[in-house]
Amino acid sequence: MVNRYRGEVALMVEGRARPMRLTLGALAELEHAFAVEDLPALGERFATGRLSARDVTRILAAGLRGAGVGLADDDVAALAFDGGLNGAIAAAIALLDATFAPVGAGEPARPPSPPVP
């Protein structure tokens, strides 16, 4: 089960939702993989909208590892994504949106927390 409030999104593989999340460790992994210096540069890199198949694989793999699924990039590339390539791309974009979109963007209103006595 995914928790959007934790920045998780689902990757659908063979009818099963696998949670993904870009933790600080996963983001550091992506900074290294994309040879950028910092998070704003990483966000700018993704904002171009130009992603290769290898880029999508790296993003999905980092997201899965961030959620605790220990798969190598090559293992992720071999998965049977629901929706094929389009399903994989949509999941990668959803993960990036959940990580880099402004707080509250596209989210339903969150119920207020009960007052603390």
C-alpha positions in Angstrom: 0.0 0.0 0.0 1.4 3.4 -0.9 1.2 6.5 1.3 1.2 9.7 -0.8 1.9 11.8 2.4 5.2 10.0 2.6 6.0 10.8 -1.0 5.2 7.2 -2.1 3.7 6.3 -5.5 2.9 2.9 -7.0 4.7 1.1 -9.7 2.3 -1.5 -11.2 4.0 -4.7 -12.1 2.0 -7.7 -13.2 -1.1 -6.4 -11.5 0.7 -5.7 -8.2 1.4 -2.3 -6.8 5.0 -1.9 -5.7 5.6 1.2 -3.6 8.4 3.6 -4.6 9.8 6.6 -2.7 12.8 8.9 -3.3 14.5 9.1 0.0 17.6 11.2 0.6 19.7 8.2 -0.1 17.8 7.5 -3.4 18.2 11.2 -4.4 21.9 11.0 -3.7 22.1 7.9 -5.9 20.3 9.8 -8.7 22.6 12.9 -8.3 25.5 10.5 -8.8 23.9 8.7 -11.7 23.0 11.9 -13.5 26.3 13.6 -12.6 24.7 16.7 -11.0 26.0 18.6 -8.0 22.8 19.2 -6.0 19.0 18.7 -5.7 18.0 21.8 -7.7 20.3 20.6 -10.6 18.6 17.2 -10.4 15.2 18.8 -10.5 16.2 20.9 -13.5 17.5 17.8 -15.3 14.2 16.1 -14.9 12.2 19.3 -15.8 13.5 19.1 -19.3 11.0 16.3 -20.0 13.6 14.4 -21.9 14.1 11.0 -20.4 15.9 8.0 -22.0 14.9 4.4 -21.2 18.0 4.2 -19.0 16.8 7.4 -17.2 13.4 5.8 -16.5 15.1 2.6 -15.3 17.4 4.5 -12.9 14.5 6.6 -11.5 12.2 3.6 -10.9 15.1 1.5 -9.4 16.1 4.3 -7.0 12.4 4.7 -6.1 12.0 1.0 -5.4 15.2 0.9 -3.3 14.0 4.0 -1.4 10.9 2.1 -0.5 12.9 -1.0 0.6 12.8 -3.2 -2.5 16.4 -4.2 -3.2 16.4 -4.6 -7.0 19.4 -3.7 -9.2 18.8 -1.4 -12.2 19.0 -4.4 -14.6 16.4 -6.3 -12.6 14.0 -3.3 -12.8 14.6 -3.0 -16.6 13.4 -6.6 -16.9 10.1 -6.2 -15.1 6.8 -6.6 -16.9 5.3 -3.1 -16.2 1.5 -2.8 -16.4 0.9 -0.6 -19.4 4.3 -1.4 -20.9 6.7 1.5 -21.6 3.9 4.0 -21.0 3.2 2.6 -17.6 6.8 2.7 -16.6 7.2 6.3 -17.8 4.0 7.4 -16.0 5.2 5.8 -12.8 8.6 7.6 -13.1 6.9 10.9 -13.7 4.5 10.4 -10.8 7.5 9.6 -8.5 9.3 12.8 -9.6 6.2 14.9 -9.2 5.7 13.4 -5.7 9.2 14.4 -4.8 9.8 17.7 -6.6 6.3 19.3 -6.9 5.5 22.1 -4.4 3.9 20.9 -1.2 0.2 20.3 -1.6 0.3 20.4 -5.4 -2.3 18.0 -6.8 -3.1 16.6 -3.3 -6.5 16.5 -1.8 -7.0 18.6 1.2 -5.5 17.0 4.3 -7.8 16.8 7.3 -6.6 19.0 10.2 -4.8 17.4 13.0 -6.7 17.1 16.3 -5.6 19.7 18.9 -2.9 18.7 21.3 -4.1 19.1 24.9 
